[in-house]
Amino acid sequence: MFNSFLKLTSICFALLLLPISIMAQELPSSSLYVVTSCYVNEGSSFLDAVEEARATIPNDDNAANMMFFRQPIAGTNFEKNQFFRVVSWNNLQHWAQPRSLPATQEYSCDNHNRTFHTTRVVGTNGNTAYTDTDVAFVSARQCMVKDGVSLSEVYDWVDTRISRGQASRQNDNTMVQMSHKILGASPNVASGRMITIRRIGDSRQGYARFFDEQFMGTRDRTLGALPDAPFEFCTDANLTESYIVHSPGRGI
């Protein structure tokens, strides 16, 4: 009797694990984005900050993969002279290598309130950002994932719809990323459910061509959240002008 009970218990336990095994999916490899709010100092300009960063960011073995300064153009409640420093690393071990930040005269950054995001490309345009330029428009929206939805489910849903949209447009050379915030709290957000969907133009004009085809044409569009979306809600997108300030591959 006792042996039968043990056998039944083992079978039940195995059945409980089965859905987890079936549902678990591999995600594409990610990079680490570290985002920090920065501010142009009084008497300086955003372009002064860009040029200072290009001249002072070290390019050594421990250097970041890329660094961007992004100035808000369309958004809500951005502060005067605020911009964002976005830095791409291989992983946290890469970020954690010993280094010192250079002293800056043109700008200052809130280094105590960084946010850390895993970042993956979605869609079919894998390497079209900043084509033959170091400045492009970038839009981003934040979405709150529903409870109980896996990251792979979110990735698959976003990847499918972005791919479908890129294939349907004639003037879409934008690259799209999905970032998942791991560190750095957000107001009224719990359990690591904040996703950022970021669209990067191949240039300013390239992003504008996408925008005009997507939003200024005569083709009808569905408004609001799609019924099968894995999100509780998404914000409206903001728009920034993004400058590459560090890129060893580009000699910056």
C-alpha positions in Angstrom: 0.0 0.0 0.0 2.8 2.4 1.0 4.8 1.6 -2.2 1.7 2.2 -4.3 1.3 5.6 -2.6 4.9 6.5 -3.3 4.5 5.5 -7.0 1.3 7.6 -7.3 3.0 10.6 -5.7 6.0 10.3 -8.1 3.7 10.2 -11.1 1.8 13.2 -9.9 5.0 15.2 -9.3 6.3 14.3 -12.8 3.0 15.4 -14.3 3.3 18.8 -12.5 6.7 19.3 -14.0 5.7 18.3 -17.5 4.0 21.6 -18.5 7.0 23.6 -17.3 9.3 21.5 -19.5 7.0 21.8 -22.4 6.5 25.6 -22.1 10.1 26.5 -21.4 11.7 27.9 -24.5 15.2 29.2 -25.4 15.5 32.9 -25.8 18.0 34.5 -28.2 21.2 35.8 -26.6 21.0 39.3 -25.1 23.3 42.2 -24.4 23.1 44.4 -21.3 21.9 48.0 -21.6 22.6 50.4 -18.7 20.6 53.6 -18.8 21.3 56.7 -16.8 19.7 60.1 -16.7 22.2 62.9 -17.4 21.9 66.7 -17.5 23.6 69.4 -19.6 25.4 71.8 -17.3 24.4 75.5 -17.3 26.1 77.3 -20.1 26.7 74.2 -22.2 24.7 72.5 -24.9 23.8 68.9 -25.7 26.2 68.9 -28.6 29.0 70.1 -26.2 28.2 67.1 -24.1 28.4 64.8 -27.1 31.8 66.1 -28.2 33.2 66.0 -24.7 32.1 62.3 -24.3 33.7 61.4 -27.7 36.9 63.0 -26.6 37.2 61.5 -23.1 35.5 58.1 -23.1 38.4 55.6 -22.9 38.7 53.0 -25.6 40.6 50.1 -23.9 40.1 46.4 -23.4 37.4 46.9 -20.8 35.5 49.5 -22.7 31.8 49.3 -23.5 30.6 48.0 -26.8 28.7 51.2 -27.6 27.5 54.3 -25.9 24.7 56.6 -27.0 23.5 60.0 -25.8 19.8 60.4 -26.4 18.1 63.8 -26.2 14.3 63.9 -25.7 12.2 65.4 -28.5 8.7 64.1 -27.7 7.8 62.8 -24.3 6.2 63.6 -20.9 7.8 65.3 -17.9 11.4 65.2 -19.2 13.4 67.8 -17.3 15.1 70.8 -18.9 18.6 69.8 -20.2 17.9 66.1 -19.5 19.3 63.4 -21.8 19.9 59.7 -21.4 23.2 57.9 -21.5 22.6 54.4 -22.9 25.6 52.0 -22.7 25.7 48.5 -24.3 27.8 45.8 -22.6 28.2 42.0 -23.2 26.9 41.2 -19.7 27.2 42.3 -16.1 30.7 40.9 -15.7 31.8 43.1 -18.6 30.2 46.2 -16.9 31.8 45.3 -13.6 35.4 45.3 -14.8 37.5 47.9 -12.9 37.4 51.3 -14.6 37.0 55.0 -13.7 34.6 57.4 -15.4 36.3 60.5 -16.7 35.5 63.9 -15.1 33.1 65.9 -17.2 32.7 69.6 -17.6 29.7 69.9 -19.9 27.3 67.5 -18.3 26.6 65.4 -15.1 24.9 62.0 -14.7 22.8 60.5 -11.9 25.0 57.4 -11.5 23.2 56.3 -8.3 20.0 55.6 -10.2 21.0 53.6 -13.3 18.7 50.9 -14.7 19.9 47.6 -16.1 18.1 45.9 -19.0 18.6 42.7 -21.0 18.2 43.6 -24.7 17.3 41.5 -27.7 16.6 42.4 -31.3 13.1 41.5 -32.6 11.9 41.5 -36.2 13.8 41.0 -39.4 16.0 44.1 -39.6 18.9 42.9 -37.5 21.7 45.4 -38.2 20.2 48.5 -39.9 20.5 51.1 -37.1 22.8 54.1 -37.8 23.6 53.1 -41.4 26.5 55.4 -42.5 25.7 57.9 -39.8 26.2 58.5 -36.1 22.9 60.1 -35.3 19.3 58.7 -35.7 15.8 59.1 -34.2 14.8 56.5 -31.6 11.3 55.9 -30.3 10.5 53.8 -27.2 7.4 52.7 -25.3 7.1 50.8 -22.1 4.7 47.9 -21.5 3.6 46.1 -18.4 3.5 42.4 -18.9 0.5 40.5 -17.5 1.1 38.3 -14.5 2.1 34.7 -15.3 3.4 35.4 -18.8 6.9 34.1 -19.6 9.6 36.3 -21.2 9.8 33.9 -24.1 6.1 34.3 -24.7 6.5 38.0 -24.8 9.5 37.8 -27.1 7.7 35.5 -29.5 4.6 37.8 -29.6 6.6 41.0 -30.2 8.9 39.4 -32.7 6.1 38.0 -34.8 4.2 41.3 -35.0 7.3 43.4 -35.6 8.4 41.0 -38.4 5.0 41.1 -39.9 4.9 44.9 -39.9 8.4 45.3 -41.3 7.6 42.9 -44.2 4.4 44.9 -45.0 6.1 48.3 -45.4 8.2 49.6 -48.2 10.2 52.2 -46.3 11.0 50.4 -43.0 14.8 50.1 -42.3 14.3 50.5 -38.6 15.8 48.1 -36.1 13.6 47.1 -33.1 14.8 45.9 -29.7 12.9 44.5 -26.7 14.5 45.3 -23.4 13.5 43.7 -20.0 14.4 45.8 -17.0 16.2 43.7 -14.3 17.6 46.3 -11.9 16.3 49.8 -11.0 12.8 50.3 -9.6 9.9 51.8 -11.4 7.0 53.5 -9.7 4.0 51.2 -9.3 5.7 48.3 -11.1 6.4 45.0 -9.4 7.9 41.6 -10.2 10.1 42.6 -13.1 7.3 43.0 -15.5 8.5 46.2 -17.3 9.4 45.8 -21.0 10.7 48.5 -23.3 10.1 48.2 -27.1 12.6 50.5 -28.9 12.7 51.4 -32.6 16.0 52.8 -33.9 16.2 54.5 -37.3 18.9 53.9 -39.8 19.1 57.7 -39.7 16.9 60.6 -38.9 15.5 60.6 -42.4 15.2 56.8 -42.4 13.1 56.9 -39.2 11.0 59.7 -40.7 10.3 57.6 -43.8 9.1 54.7 -41.6 6.9 57.1 -39.6 5.3 58.7 -42.6 4.4 55.3 -44.1 3.1 53.9 -40.9 1.2 56.9 -39.5 0.6 59.4 -42.3 -0.9 57.1 -45.0 -4.4 56.1 -45.8 -4.3 52.5 -44.6 -6.5 51.9 -41.6 -4.9 50.9 -38.3 -6.3 49.2 -35.2 -6.1 51.4 -32.1 -5.5 50.3 -28.5 -4.3 47.0 -27.1 -4.7 43.9 -29.2 -6.8 41.2 -27.5 -4.0 38.6 -27.6 -1.3 41.0 -26.4 0.7 39.8 -23.3 0.6 43.2 -21.8 -1.7 44.9 -19.3 -1.0 48.3 -21.0 1.6 50.1 -22.9 2.5 53.8 -22.8 2.6 56.1 -25.8 6.0 56.2 -27.4 8.6 58.9 -26.8 11.1 60.1 -29.4 14.7 61.0 -28.9 17.6 62.1 -31.1 20.4 59.6 -30.5 24.1 60.2 -31.0 26.7 57.5 -30.9 29.5 58.8 -28.6 31.5 55.6 -28.3 31.9 52.8 -30.7 35.3 51.0 -31.2 34.1 49.5 -34.4 33.5 53.0 -35.8 36.7 54.5 -34.4 34.8 56.7 -31.9 
